[in-house]
């Protein structure tokens, strides 16, 4: 199964405060463990929401909203995409993670939908398209 592991933002990350050299080293070592174990598929930190945009959908209208966004505790500061055997394995990895913030924080783990999760709603044509697109992504990443 694949899971997205979400690091929540805080006031410091939203203010653009960069992690310490010590934390960057600890996270680099943790990421290395994840890669060696075949767990990590992607992972990135995100710029503060002040540099972001949101696009609100209302019927056929699209409205662009400039950051920063309120409710810092609901914002994302970074993420990983992991391939694990179970949610319990993901929990075990998160428990080994260095604390990504200089304060009490939460790390969220969310399963990623797989094609099988969509059942009959995913037609054979849509399934073929999804498989073709994933193959193209993998091919482009390999050649980059």
C-alpha positions in Angstrom: 0.0 0.0 0.0 1.0 3.6 -0.5 0.6 6.3 2.1 1.1 10.0 2.2 2.8 11.1 5.4 1.9 14.7 6.1 4.0 17.1 8.2 1.8 19.8 9.6 2.9 23.5 9.5 3.5 25.7 12.5 4.1 29.4 13.0 7.8 29.0 12.4 7.4 27.1 9.1 4.8 29.6 8.0 7.2 32.4 8.8 9.8 30.8 6.5 12.1 29.8 9.4 14.4 27.1 8.0 15.1 23.9 9.9 18.4 23.8 11.8 21.5 22.1 10.4 21.0 19.4 13.1 17.4 18.7 12.0 18.4 18.6 8.3 21.1 16.1 9.1 18.7 13.9 11.2 16.0 14.1 8.5 18.6 13.2 5.8 19.7 10.2 7.8 16.1 9.1 8.3 15.3 9.6 4.6 18.4 7.5 3.8 16.9 4.7 6.0 13.6 5.0 4.2 15.3 4.8 0.8 17.4 1.8 1.7 14.3 0.0 3.0 12.5 0.6 -0.2 9.8 2.7 1.6 10.3 6.2 0.3 9.0 7.1 -3.1 9.0 10.9 -2.7 9.3 13.5 -0.1 9.6 17.3 0.0 9.3 20.3 2.2 6.9 23.0 1.2 7.4 26.8 1.1 5.2 28.8 3.4 1.6 29.4 2.4 2.4 33.1 1.8 4.0 31.9 -1.4 1.1 29.8 -2.4 -2.2 30.1 -4.2 -5.5 28.4 -3.9 -8.0 28.0 -6.7 -11.6 27.9 -5.6 -14.0 26.0 -7.8 -17.7 27.1 -7.8 -19.6 25.6 -10.7 -17.7 26.7 -13.8 -16.0 29.6 -12.1 -12.5 29.5 -10.8 -11.2 32.1 -8.3 -7.5 32.5 -7.3 -6.8 33.2 -3.7 -3.4 34.4 -2.6 -1.7 33.1 0.5 -1.0 33.3 3.3 -3.8 31.1 4.5 -5.4 31.1 8.0 -5.4 28.2 10.4 -1.7 27.4 10.4 -2.4 24.1 12.2 -4.3 22.9 9.1 -1.6 23.7 6.6 1.1 21.3 5.3 4.8 22.0 5.7 6.0 18.8 3.9 5.2 15.3 2.9 6.5 11.9 2.1 5.0 9.3 -0.2 5.8 5.8 1.1 5.2 2.3 -0.1 4.6 0.0 3.0 3.0 -3.3 3.7 0.5 -1.9 6.1 -0.6 1.2 8.0 1.0 -0.3 11.1 4.4 -0.3 9.2 3.9 3.4 8.3 3.2 4.1 12.0 6.3 2.3 13.0 8.4 4.4 10.6 6.8 7.7 11.7 7.6 6.8 15.4 11.3 6.6 14.4 11.2 10.0 12.6 13.0 13.0 14.1 10.5 15.5 15.4 10.1 17.8 12.3 9.2 20.9 14.4 10.7 22.5 17.5 7.5 21.9 19.4 4.7 19.4 19.9 3.4 18.4 16.5 1.4 15.8 14.7 2.3 13.8 11.6 -0.7 12.5 9.6 -0.7 9.2 7.7 -3.2 8.8 4.9 -3.6 5.8 2.6 -3.4 6.6 -1.1 -6.2 5.3 -3.3 -5.1 2.5 -5.6 -6.9 1.5 -8.8 -8.5 -1.5 -7.1 -10.2 0.8 -4.6 -12.4 2.3 -7.3 -14.1 -1.0 -8.2 -16.4 -1.1 -11.2 -16.4 2.7 -11.4 -13.0 2.5 -13.0 -13.7 1.3 -16.5 -11.2 -0.9 -18.4 -10.4 2.2 -20.6 -9.8 4.4 -17.6 -7.7 1.7 -16.0 -5.6 1.4 -19.1 -5.2 5.1 -19.3 -4.1 5.2 -15.6 -1.5 2.4 -16.2 -0.2 4.2 -19.3 0.2 7.5 -17.5 2.0 5.9 -14.6 4.4 4.2 -17.0 5.0 7.5 -18.7 5.7 9.2 -15.4 8.1 6.4 -14.3 9.9 6.6 -17.7 10.3 10.4 -17.5 11.6 10.2 -13.9 14.1 7.5 -15.0 15.4 9.7 -17.8 15.6 12.9 -15.8 
